[in-house]
Amino acid sequence: MKKNIILLILFALSVVVKANDGSYYTSGNQLIPLKESSISVSKEILTISIGDNRYATVDVYYEFINPDKDRTILMGFEADRPLYDVKYSFEKSHPFIYDFKVEMNGKPIEYKNYITIPNTAYEPVDFNKWDLNFEAGENYLSLKSNPDSLADISYVYSFNAPFIPGKNIVHHIYRYKLGKSVEDLFDLEYKLTPATRWANHQIDDFTLRINVDNTAKNFIVRDSAFMGVPFKVIKGIGKMRTGIQDKVYEGHTDDHYTEFTLRDGMIEWHCTNFKPKNEIVLFSADVLYRCNFEEPVKTGYFYDRTAYIEDLYPSNFRDLTPRDKRILRNLPYAHRGYVFKDKELQKFFDRQWWYMPDENWKLSTRDFTKDERELLKLVVK
């Protein structure tokens, strides 16, 4: 007879708060129980895929070991509310999480959606008692009987997970809209440390992959969780550099960062007996307004192929010098590794760390994104 055990698992989606401006949507986390004394995590493969549409896909493959008999565990995926500049109406599902799916041992698992108040019994909110209150630029609940009484909210995706004896495979996948701020065109945080709450207090075999299919991305990872084991480029074209911690955020001198530039590629980090002590923090290095066109910042002169910062699109392009417009106009080609015949342009892009020349790439606009085509229109002669 199966024993039903209720464990609300903190698959808590946290936000990266690096500034008081901007829109912060959601990010990712480990699949973690509040308390589990027997089931252990033997393997995890975490793949984060960043596209050209300011969305990321998180694909997580787990292998759990259950040394006991059949057990059914009620598990919960909890997502924080959007922060700051984001206004939305209440719905059962998170407004910026899409296509959430979970499978266990090859079979789809049904789940339920509801809104709850964090750090409570995780019961659904009774909207006969609560209203939406957009207070100080953030979304809260307020009691209908006392509008000044504010409460935070989160979103729960709960499901029953039937564990069989021995190895159990859990696979989940979802898309979410990346956060952005005055500092970054995209950012995300993925919490690793809660993995130590499983019975073995570690991940026996852990692999992190960051993937950028059919695009070019220049991004920075706070790699405090990954010291001692190097990242590797396992697909496409890419490179990395460390020692830039003092160049990223003032006041974060204790952190350690690695910068990556990838084109249609993937990086990988692998470790056994992994006991994470820090979280994954990843953010774009391609912020246009950080760059002085004459003297690019150390992270390079790059813009994200996804979108432009609204403050610079489109009016500020009209104020650029002819030289600056020429550089911007040629960025999409440089992202693809085009080797320029013009010596001045080639000299400029050779100085950009993210530039990776490809003698085989032929001049073409066939795979240009919609934003890149708009860019070309904005910076015409």
DRENPA-660918 format. One record per residue (C-alpha): residue number from 1; residue in one letter; x, y, z. Coordinates in nm, 3 decimals, always signed. Example, Ala and Ser with C-alpha at 12.3 -4.5 7.8 and 13.67 -1.06 7.14 Angstrom:
+--------+-------+---------+---------+---------+
: kolmar : bavex :      c1 :      c2 :      c3 :
+--------+-------+---------+---------+---------+
:      1 :     A :  +1.230 :  -0.450 :  +0.780 :
:      2 :     S :  +1.367 :  -0.106 :  +0.714 :
+--------+-------+---------+---------+---------+
END
This chain:
+--------+-------+---------+---------+---------+
: kolmar : bavex :      c1 :      c2 :      c3 :
+--------+-------+---------+---------+---------+
:      1 :     M :  +0.000 :  +0.000 :  +0.000 :
:      2 :     K :  +0.139 :  +0.334 :  -0.097 :
:      3 :     K :  +0.216 :  +0.582 :  +0.178 :
:      4 :     N :  +0.108 :  +0.937 :  +0.099 :
:      5 :     I :  +0.359 :  +1.193 :  +0.221 :
:      6 :     I :  +0.296 :  +1.565 :  +0.174 :
:      7 :     L :  +0.610 :  +1.767 :  +0.113 :
:      8 :     L :  +0.566 :  +2.113 :  -0.033 :
:      9 :     I :  +0.879 :  +2.146 :  -0.241 :
:     10 :     L :  +1.032 :  +2.486 :  -0.272 :
:     11 :     F :  +1.086 :  +2.502 :  -0.641 :
:     12 :     A :  +1.105 :  +2.872 :  -0.564 :
:     13 :     L :  +1.149 :  +3.110 :  -0.852 :
:     14 :     S :  +1.338 :  +3.412 :  -0.725 :
:     15 :     V :  +1.411 :  +3.740 :  -0.892 :
:     16 :     V :  +1.741 :  +3.912 :  -0.944 :
:     17 :     V :  +1.719 :  +4.252 :  -0.780 :
:     18 :     K :  +2.013 :  +4.463 :  -0.892 :
:     19 :     A :  +1.838 :  +4.797 :  -0.925 :
:     20 :     N :  +1.517 :  +4.971 :  -0.832 :
:     21 :     D :  +1.432 :  +5.037 :  -1.195 :
:     22 :     G :  +1.324 :  +4.796 :  -1.461 :
:     23 :     S :  +1.099 :  +4.494 :  -1.492 :
:     24 :     Y :  +1.185 :  +4.175 :  -1.311 :
:     25 :     Y :  +0.985 :  +3.874 :  -1.414 :
:     26 :     T :  +1.102 :  +3.541 :  -1.279 :
:     27 :     S :  +1.384 :  +3.291 :  -1.277 :
:     28 :     G :  +1.455 :  +2.938 :  -1.169 :
:     29 :     N :  +1.541 :  +2.710 :  -0.884 :
:     30 :     Q :  +1.615 :  +2.357 :  -0.777 :
:     31 :     L :  +1.341 :  +2.102 :  -0.716 :
:     32 :     I :  +1.384 :  +2.084 :  -0.339 :
:     33 :     P :  +1.187 :  +1.947 :  -0.041 :
:     34 :     L :  +1.153 :  +2.131 :  +0.285 :
:     35 :     K :  +1.266 :  +1.811 :  +0.453 :
:     36 :     E :  +1.351 :  +1.472 :  +0.305 :
:     37 :     S :  +1.543 :  +1.204 :  +0.492 :
:     38 :     S :  +1.565 :  +0.921 :  +0.239 :
:     39 :     I :  +1.527 :  +1.032 :  -0.127 :
:     40 :     S :  +1.852 :  +1.161 :  -0.276 :
:     41 :     V :  +1.952 :  +1.342 :  -0.596 :
:     42 :     S :  +2.192 :  +1.125 :  -0.792 :
:     43 :     K :  +2.198 :  +1.333 :  -1.110 :
:     44 :     E :  +2.087 :  +1.666 :  -1.250 :
:     45 :     I :  +2.134 :  +1.819 :  -1.594 :
:     46 :     L :  +2.025 :  +2.183 :  -1.602 :
:     47 :     T :  +2.003 :  +2.342 :  -1.947 :
:     48 :     I :  +1.927 :  +2.713 :  -1.983 :
:     49 :     S :  +1.859 :  +2.818 :  -2.343 :
:     50 :     I :  +1.860 :  +3.191 :  -2.421 :
:     51 :     G :  +1.697 :  +3.298 :  -2.745 :
:     52 :     D :  +1.656 :  +3.614 :  -2.950 :
:     53 :     N :  +1.311 :  +3.691 :  -2.812 :
:     54 :     R :  +1.401 :  +3.776 :  -2.449 :
:     55 :     Y :  +1.266 :  +3.441 :  -2.338 :
:     56 :     A :  +1.461 :  +3.158 :  -2.185 :
:     57 :     T :  +1.378 :  +2.789 :  -2.170 :
:     58 :     V :  +1.477 :  +2.594 :  -1.863 :
:     59 :     D :  +1.504 :  +2.218 :  -1.908 :
:     60 :     V :  +1.591 :  +2.012 :  -1.601 :
:     61 :     Y :  +1.656 :  +1.638 :  -1.592 :
:     62 :     Y :  +1.676 :  +1.471 :  -1.251 :
:     63 :     E :  +1.754 :  +1.122 :  -1.133 :
:     64 :     F :  +1.637 :  +1.054 :  -0.778 :
:     65 :     I :  +1.708 :  +0.744 :  -0.572 :
:     66 :     N :  +1.431 :  +0.616 :  -0.347 :
:     67 :     P :  +1.565 :  +0.341 :  -0.115 :
:     68 :     D :  +1.219 :  +0.273 :  +0.028 :
:     69 :     K :  +0.893 :  +0.132 :  -0.104 :
:     70 :     D :  +0.643 :  +0.320 :  -0.322 :
:     71 :     R :  +0.575 :  +0.673 :  -0.202 :
:     72 :     T :  +0.363 :  +0.956 :  -0.339 :
:     73 :     I :  +0.485 :  +1.306 :  -0.264 :
:     74 :     L :  +0.289 :  +1.624 :  -0.320 :
:     75 :     M :  +0.539 :  +1.858 :  -0.481 :
:     76 :     G :  +0.505 :  +2.228 :  -0.549 :
:     77 :     F :  +0.665 :  +2.462 :  -0.798 :
:     78 :     E :  +0.645 :  +2.811 :  -0.646 :
:     79 :     A :  +0.700 :  +3.127 :  -0.851 :
:     80 :     D :  +0.746 :  +3.476 :  -0.710 :
:     81 :     R :  +0.532 :  +3.758 :  -0.840 :
:     82 :     P :  +0.677 :  +4.002 :  -1.094 :
:     83 :     L :  +0.840 :  +4.307 :  -0.939 :
:     84 :     Y :  +0.866 :  +4.680 :  -0.996 :
:     85 :     D :  +0.743 :  +4.811 :  -1.330 :
:     86 :     V :  +0.521 :  +4.513 :  -1.413 :
:     87 :     K :  +0.144 :  +4.554 :  -1.377 :
:     88 :     Y :  -0.086 :  +4.257 :  -1.428 :
:     89 :     S :  -0.422 :  +4.113 :  -1.330 :
:     90 :     F :  -0.452 :  +3.804 :  -1.113 :
:     91 :     E :  -0.462 :  +3.472 :  -1.288 :
:     92 :     K :  -0.396 :  +3.123 :  -1.158 :
:     93 :     S :  -0.082 :  +3.084 :  -1.367 :
:     94 :     H :  +0.217 :  +3.317 :  -1.350 :
:     95 :     P :  +0.188 :  +3.593 :  -1.613 :
:     96 :     F :  +0.543 :  +3.536 :  -1.739 :
:     97 :     I :  +0.580 :  +3.158 :  -1.713 :
:     98 :     Y :  +0.470 :  +2.955 :  -2.012 :
:     99 :     D :  +0.433 :  +2.592 :  -2.117 :
:    100 :     F :  +0.513 :  +2.441 :  -1.778 :
:    101 :     K :  +0.535 :  +2.062 :  -1.812 :
:    102 :     V :  +0.656 :  +1.786 :  -1.584 :
:    103 :     E :  +0.709 :  +1.415 :  -1.645 :
:    104 :     M :  +0.798 :  +1.141 :  -1.402 :
:    105 :     N :  +0.937 :  +0.810 :  -1.519 :
:    106 :     G :  +0.827 :  +0.893 :  -1.873 :
:    107 :     K :  +0.466 :  +0.981 :  -1.790 :
:    108 :     P :  +0.312 :  +1.331 :  -1.789 :
:    109 :     I :  +0.210 :  +1.456 :  -1.446 :
:    110 :     E :  -0.099 :  +1.670 :  -1.406 :
:    111 :     Y :  -0.062 :  +1.980 :  -1.194 :
:    112 :     K :  -0.283 :  +2.244 :  -1.035 :
:    113 :     N :  -0.238 :  +2.622 :  -1.043 :
:    114 :     Y :  -0.332 :  +2.870 :  -0.776 :
:    115 :     I :  -0.217 :  +3.189 :  -0.605 :
:    116 :     T :  -0.101 :  +3.179 :  -0.247 :
:    117 :     I :  +0.054 :  +3.400 :  +0.020 :
:    118 :     P :  +0.420 :  +3.303 :  +0.077 :
:    119 :     N :  +0.533 :  +3.158 :  +0.410 :
:    120 :     T :  +0.184 :  +3.047 :  +0.501 :
:    121 :     A :  +0.008 :  +2.712 :  +0.468 :
:    122 :     Y :  +0.028 :  +2.752 :  +0.086 :
:    123 :     E :  -0.349 :  +2.742 :  +0.056 :
:    124 :     P :  -0.518 :  +2.915 :  -0.240 :
:    125 :     V :  -0.605 :  +3.280 :  -0.183 :
:    126 :     D :  -0.971 :  +3.348 :  -0.109 :
:    127 :     F :  -1.056 :  +3.634 :  -0.346 :
:    128 :     N :  -1.377 :  +3.695 :  -0.159 :
:    129 :     K :  -1.150 :  +3.844 :  +0.108 :
:    130 :     W :  -0.858 :  +3.986 :  -0.095 :
:    131 :     D :  -0.812 :  +4.242 :  -0.374 :
:    132 :     L :  -0.521 :  +4.335 :  -0.601 :
:    133 :     N :  -0.335 :  +4.643 :  -0.479 :
:    134 :     F :  -0.065 :  +4.808 :  -0.690 :
:    135 :     E :  +0.129 :  +4.979 :  -0.413 :
:    136 :     A :  +0.455 :  +5.174 :  -0.457 :
:    137 :     G :  +0.509 :  +5.026 :  -0.801 :
:    138 :     E :  +0.460 :  +4.665 :  -0.687 :
:    139 :     N :  +0.174 :  +4.415 :  -0.681 :
:    140 :     Y :  +0.029 :  +4.311 :  -0.347 :
:    141 :     L :  -0.289 :  +4.173 :  -0.200 :
:    142 :     S :  -0.496 :  +4.384 :  +0.035 :
:    143 :     L :  -0.781 :  +4.274 :  +0.255 :
:    144 :     K :  -1.119 :  +4.404 :  +0.139 :
:    145 :     S :  -1.197 :  +4.473 :  +0.502 :
:    146 :     N :  -0.869 :  +4.660 :  +0.552 :
:    147 :     P :  -0.716 :  +4.803 :  +0.231 :
:    148 :     D :  -0.406 :  +4.918 :  +0.421 :
:    149 :     S :  -0.318 :  +4.559 :  +0.509 :
:    150 :     L :  -0.082 :  +4.435 :  +0.235 :
:    151 :     A :  +0.032 :  +4.078 :  +0.165 :
:    152 :     D :  +0.277 :  +3.938 :  -0.087 :
:    153 :     I :  +0.177 :  +3.674 :  -0.340 :
:    154 :     S :  +0.331 :  +3.380 :  -0.521 :
:    155 :     Y :  +0.213 :  +3.125 :  -0.772 :
:    156 :     V :  +0.201 :  +2.751 :  -0.702 :
:    157 :     Y :  +0.209 :  +2.467 :  -0.954 :
:    158 :     S :  +0.146 :  +2.152 :  -0.745 :
:    159 :     F :  +0.149 :  +1.789 :  -0.849 :
:    160 :     N :  +0.155 :  +1.441 :  -0.697 :
:    161 :     A :  +0.483 :  +1.261 :  -0.769 :
:    162 :     P :  +0.467 :  +0.881 :  -0.741 :
:    163 :     F :  +0.814 :  +0.754 :  -0.644 :
:    164 :     I :  +0.890 :  +0.388 :  -0.709 :
:    165 :     P :  +1.173 :  +0.199 :  -0.537 :
:    166 :     G :  +1.515 :  +0.267 :  -0.687 :
:    167 :     K :  +1.581 :  +0.522 :  -0.962 :
:    168 :     N :  +1.316 :  +0.778 :  -1.054 :
:    169 :     I :  +1.347 :  +1.022 :  -1.342 :
:    170 :     V :  +1.183 :  +1.364 :  -1.320 :
:    171 :     H :  +1.196 :  +1.595 :  -1.621 :
:    172 :     H :  +1.043 :  +1.939 :  -1.625 :
:    173 :     I :  +1.056 :  +2.224 :  -1.871 :
:    174 :     Y :  +0.915 :  +2.576 :  -1.890 :
:    175 :     R :  +0.966 :  +2.907 :  -2.066 :
:    176 :     Y :  +0.983 :  +3.242 :  -1.895 :
:    177 :     K :  +1.030 :  +3.600 :  -1.991 :
:    178 :     L :  +1.371 :  +3.728 :  -1.887 :
:    179 :     G :  +1.400 :  +4.023 :  -1.654 :
:    180 :     K :  +1.556 :  +4.348 :  -1.759 :
:    181 :     S :  +1.666 :  +4.665 :  -1.585 :
:    182 :     V :  +1.854 :  +4.987 :  -1.641 :
:    183 :     E :  +2.171 :  +4.779 :  -1.620 :
:    184 :     D :  +2.084 :  +4.469 :  -1.824 :
:    185 :     L :  +1.888 :  +4.373 :  -2.130 :
:    186 :     F :  +1.828 :  +4.036 :  -1.966 :
:    187 :     D :  +1.911 :  +3.867 :  -1.639 :
:    188 :     L :  +1.818 :  +3.558 :  -1.444 :
:    189 :     E :  +1.895 :  +3.385 :  -1.116 :
:    190 :     Y :  +1.875 :  +3.013 :  -1.049 :
:    191 :     K :  +1.906 :  +2.894 :  -0.691 :
:    192 :     L :  +2.133 :  +2.592 :  -0.639 :
:    193 :     T :  +2.188 :  +2.580 :  -0.262 :
:    194 :     P :  +1.848 :  +2.428 :  -0.172 :
:    195 :     A :  +1.971 :  +2.104 :  -0.333 :
:    196 :     T :  +2.148 :  +2.031 :  -0.005 :
:    197 :     R :  +1.808 :  +1.967 :  +0.155 :
:    198 :     W :  +1.775 :  +1.628 :  -0.009 :
:    199 :     A :  +1.884 :  +1.323 :  +0.185 :
:    200 :     N :  +2.237 :  +1.317 :  +0.042 :
:    201 :     H :  +2.284 :  +1.695 :  +0.095 :
:    202 :     Q :  +2.436 :  +1.729 :  -0.252 :
:    203 :     I :  +2.392 :  +1.651 :  -0.620 :
:    204 :     D :  +2.601 :  +1.343 :  -0.688 :
:    205 :     D :  +2.647 :  +1.432 :  -1.057 :
:    206 :     F :  +2.564 :  +1.786 :  -1.172 :
:    207 :     T :  +2.586 :  +1.941 :  -1.519 :
:    208 :     L :  +2.504 :  +2.300 :  -1.613 :
:    209 :     R :  +2.463 :  +2.392 :  -1.978 :
:    210 :     I :  +2.396 :  +2.740 :  -2.116 :
:    211 :     N :  +2.281 :  +2.728 :  -2.474 :
:    212 :     V :  +2.240 :  +2.997 :  -2.743 :
:    213 :     D :  +2.110 :  +2.826 :  -3.056 :
:    214 :     N :  +2.107 :  +3.030 :  -3.379 :
:    215 :     T :  +2.210 :  +3.351 :  -3.207 :
:    216 :     A :  +2.504 :  +3.539 :  -3.057 :
:    217 :     K :  +2.511 :  +3.632 :  -2.690 :
:    218 :     N :  +2.762 :  +3.813 :  -2.472 :
:    219 :     F :  +2.685 :  +3.749 :  -2.104 :
:    220 :     I :  +2.838 :  +3.736 :  -1.758 :
:    221 :     V :  +2.801 :  +3.464 :  -1.494 :
:    222 :     R :  +2.869 :  +3.522 :  -1.128 :
:    223 :     D :  +3.070 :  +3.204 :  -1.096 :
:    224 :     S :  +3.123 :  +3.185 :  -0.720 :
:    225 :     A :  +2.936 :  +2.854 :  -0.728 :
:    226 :     F :  +3.172 :  +2.711 :  -0.989 :
:    227 :     M :  +3.520 :  +2.790 :  -0.864 :
:    228 :     G :  +3.779 :  +2.518 :  -0.911 :
:    229 :     V :  +3.622 :  +2.350 :  -1.216 :
:    230 :     P :  +3.644 :  +2.521 :  -1.556 :
:    231 :     F :  +3.363 :  +2.584 :  -1.800 :
:    232 :     K :  +3.404 :  +2.436 :  -2.147 :
:    233 :     V :  +3.267 :  +2.535 :  -2.487 :
:    234 :     I :  +3.113 :  +2.210 :  -2.613 :
:    235 :     K :  +2.929 :  +2.339 :  -2.922 :
:    236 :     G :  +2.957 :  +2.625 :  -3.168 :
:    237 :     I :  +3.206 :  +2.908 :  -3.133 :
:    238 :     G :  +3.283 :  +3.075 :  -2.803 :
:    239 :     K :  +3.537 :  +3.194 :  -2.551 :
:    240 :     M :  +3.548 :  +3.317 :  -2.191 :
:    241 :     R :  +3.752 :  +3.536 :  -1.960 :
:    242 :     T :  +3.763 :  +3.582 :  -1.584 :
:    243 :     G :  +3.886 :  +3.852 :  -1.347 :
:    244 :     I :  +3.625 :  +4.115 :  -1.434 :
:    245 :     Q :  +3.452 :  +4.133 :  -1.095 :
:    246 :     D :  +3.549 :  +4.495 :  -1.028 :
:    247 :     K :  +3.421 :  +4.601 :  -1.372 :
:    248 :     V :  +3.062 :  +4.486 :  -1.332 :
:    249 :     Y :  +2.888 :  +4.633 :  -1.031 :
:    250 :     E :  +3.024 :  +4.878 :  -0.779 :
:    251 :     G :  +3.004 :  +4.734 :  -0.432 :
:    252 :     H :  +3.023 :  +4.373 :  -0.550 :
:    253 :     T :  +3.399 :  +4.335 :  -0.522 :
:    254 :     D :  +3.366 :  +4.011 :  -0.325 :
:    255 :     D :  +3.196 :  +3.839 :  -0.616 :
:    256 :     H :  +3.376 :  +3.664 :  -0.897 :
:    257 :     Y :  +3.259 :  +3.679 :  -1.257 :
:    258 :     T :  +3.329 :  +3.509 :  -1.588 :
:    259 :     E :  +3.234 :  +3.668 :  -1.919 :
:    260 :     F :  +3.129 :  +3.454 :  -2.214 :
:    261 :     T :  +3.076 :  +3.524 :  -2.579 :
:    262 :     L :  +2.897 :  +3.250 :  -2.774 :
:    263 :     R :  +2.774 :  +3.212 :  -3.127 :
:    264 :     D :  +2.529 :  +2.930 :  -3.197 :
:    265 :     G :  +2.696 :  +2.746 :  -2.914 :
:    266 :     M :  +2.684 :  +2.595 :  -2.569 :
:    267 :     I :  +2.902 :  +2.604 :  -2.258 :
:    268 :     E :  +2.908 :  +2.330 :  -1.998 :
:    269 :     W :  +3.015 :  +2.293 :  -1.635 :
:    270 :     H :  +3.028 :  +1.949 :  -1.475 :
:    271 :     C :  +3.102 :  +1.840 :  -1.119 :
:    272 :     T :  +3.052 :  +1.529 :  -0.906 :
:    273 :     N :  +2.961 :  +1.536 :  -0.537 :
:    274 :     F :  +2.845 :  +1.895 :  -0.589 :
:    275 :     K :  +2.755 :  +2.081 :  -0.269 :
:    276 :     P :  +2.649 :  +2.424 :  -0.397 :
:    277 :     K :  +2.725 :  +2.718 :  -0.170 :
:    278 :     N :  +2.618 :  +2.996 :  -0.410 :
:    279 :     E :  +2.351 :  +3.059 :  -0.669 :
:    280 :     I :  +2.367 :  +3.106 :  -1.045 :
:    281 :     V :  +2.342 :  +3.470 :  -1.149 :
:    282 :     L :  +2.357 :  +3.541 :  -1.520 :
:    283 :     F :  +2.313 :  +3.875 :  -1.695 :
:    284 :     S :  +2.378 :  +4.029 :  -2.033 :
:    285 :     A :  +2.702 :  +4.213 :  -2.104 :
:    286 :     D :  +2.552 :  +4.380 :  -2.409 :
:    287 :     V :  +2.413 :  +4.700 :  -2.264 :
:    288 :     L :  +2.422 :  +4.971 :  -2.526 :
:    289 :     Y :  +2.413 :  +5.271 :  -2.296 :
:    290 :     R :  +2.704 :  +5.142 :  -2.088 :
:    291 :     C :  +2.916 :  +5.188 :  -2.395 :
:    292 :     N :  +3.080 :  +5.505 :  -2.506 :
:    293 :     F :  +3.111 :  +5.468 :  -2.880 :
:    294 :     E :  +3.465 :  +5.605 :  -2.877 :
:    295 :     E :  +3.580 :  +5.414 :  -2.568 :
:    296 :     P :  +3.383 :  +5.091 :  -2.519 :
:    297 :     V :  +3.367 :  +4.956 :  -2.163 :
:    298 :     K :  +3.564 :  +4.643 :  -2.085 :
:    299 :     T :  +3.264 :  +4.416 :  -2.145 :
:    300 :     G :  +3.269 :  +4.527 :  -2.507 :
:    301 :     Y :  +3.051 :  +4.706 :  -2.758 :
:    302 :     F :  +2.763 :  +4.469 :  -2.813 :
:    303 :     Y :  +2.387 :  +4.491 :  -2.826 :
:    304 :     D :  +2.146 :  +4.209 :  -2.775 :
:    305 :     R :  +1.984 :  +4.077 :  -3.092 :
:    306 :     T :  +1.659 :  +4.051 :  -2.901 :
:    307 :     A :  +1.562 :  +4.410 :  -2.835 :
:    308 :     Y :  +1.675 :  +4.764 :  -2.779 :
:    309 :     I :  +1.658 :  +4.957 :  -2.457 :
:    310 :     E :  +1.349 :  +5.173 :  -2.488 :
:    311 :     D :  +1.536 :  +5.491 :  -2.391 :
:    312 :     L :  +1.753 :  +5.455 :  -2.701 :
:    313 :     Y :  +1.490 :  +5.331 :  -2.944 :
:    314 :     P :  +1.433 :  +5.496 :  -3.178 :
:    315 :     S :  +1.482 :  +5.867 :  -3.111 :
:    316 :     N :  +1.837 :  +5.862 :  -2.974 :
:    317 :     F :  +1.969 :  +5.697 :  -3.287 :
:    318 :     R :  +1.908 :  +6.021 :  -3.470 :
:    319 :     D :  +2.168 :  +6.190 :  -3.249 :
:    320 :     L :  +2.449 :  +5.953 :  -3.337 :
:    321 :     T :  +2.747 :  +6.059 :  -3.545 :
:    322 :     P :  +2.789 :  +5.910 :  -3.893 :
:    323 :     R :  +3.075 :  +5.696 :  -3.755 :
:    324 :     D :  +2.858 :  +5.560 :  -3.473 :
:    325 :     K :  +2.575 :  +5.484 :  -3.713 :
:    326 :     R :  +2.816 :  +5.297 :  -3.937 :
:    327 :     I :  +2.935 :  +5.085 :  -3.645 :
:    328 :     L :  +2.580 :  +5.007 :  -3.535 :
:    329 :     R :  +2.479 :  +4.926 :  -3.890 :
:    330 :     N :  +2.752 :  +4.666 :  -3.909 :
:    331 :     L :  +2.699 :  +4.506 :  -3.567 :
:    332 :     P :  +2.466 :  +4.232 :  -3.696 :
:    333 :     Y :  +2.734 :  +4.126 :  -3.943 :
:    334 :     A :  +3.005 :  +4.135 :  -3.676 :
:    335 :     H :  +2.793 :  +3.915 :  -3.449 :
:    336 :     R :  +2.803 :  +3.650 :  -3.720 :
:    337 :     G :  +3.179 :  +3.675 :  -3.760 :
:    338 :     Y :  +3.190 :  +3.861 :  -4.087 :
:    339 :     V :  +3.545 :  +3.961 :  -4.185 :
:    340 :     F :  +3.521 :  +4.319 :  -4.311 :
:    341 :     K :  +3.700 :  +4.438 :  -4.620 :
:    342 :     D :  +3.698 :  +4.790 :  -4.483 :
:    343 :     K :  +4.016 :  +4.822 :  -4.274 :
:    344 :     E :  +3.872 :  +5.080 :  -4.033 :
:    345 :     L :  +3.570 :  +4.865 :  -3.951 :
:    346 :     Q :  +3.782 :  +4.552 :  -3.917 :
:    347 :     K :  +4.023 :  +4.731 :  -3.685 :
:    348 :     F :  +3.734 :  +4.849 :  -3.468 :
:    349 :     F :  +3.573 :  +4.505 :  -3.432 :
:    350 :     D :  +3.907 :  +4.334 :  -3.377 :
:    351 :     R :  +3.934 :  +4.545 :  -3.062 :
:    352 :     Q :  +3.601 :  +4.410 :  -2.930 :
:    353 :     W :  +3.659 :  +4.107 :  -2.711 :
:    354 :     W :  +3.333 :  +3.941 :  -2.813 :
:    355 :     Y :  +3.414 :  +3.953 :  -3.185 :
:    356 :     M :  +3.497 :  +3.609 :  -3.328 :
:    357 :     P :  +3.583 :  +3.625 :  -3.700 :
:    358 :     D :  +3.461 :  +3.352 :  -3.932 :
:    359 :     E :  +3.622 :  +3.348 :  -4.275 :
:    360 :     N :  +3.354 :  +3.106 :  -4.397 :
:    361 :     W :  +3.054 :  +3.328 :  -4.321 :
:    362 :     K :  +2.924 :  +3.488 :  -4.639 :
:    363 :     L :  +2.762 :  +3.829 :  -4.639 :
:    364 :     S :  +2.387 :  +3.776 :  -4.601 :
:    365 :     T :  +2.083 :  +3.909 :  -4.416 :
:    366 :     R :  +1.872 :  +3.594 :  -4.447 :
:    367 :     D :  +1.882 :  +3.507 :  -4.078 :
:    368 :     F :  +1.861 :  +3.862 :  -3.943 :
:    369 :     T :  +1.604 :  +3.908 :  -3.669 :
:    370 :     K :  +1.318 :  +4.154 :  -3.694 :
:    371 :     D :  +1.499 :  +4.386 :  -3.452 :
:    372 :     E :  +1.817 :  +4.372 :  -3.656 :
:    373 :     R :  +1.627 :  +4.469 :  -3.968 :
:    374 :     E :  +1.472 :  +4.758 :  -3.775 :
:    375 :     L :  +1.818 :  +4.860 :  -3.658 :
:    376 :     L :  +1.938 :  +4.881 :  -4.017 :
:    377 :     K :  +1.646 :  +5.111 :  -4.100 :
:    378 :     L :  +1.720 :  +5.338 :  -3.805 :
:    379 :     V :  +2.086 :  +5.386 :  -3.882 :
:    380 :     V :  +2.078 :  +5.435 :  -4.255 :
:    381 :     K :  +2.303 :  +5.704 :  -4.392 :
+--------+-------+---------+---------+---------+
END
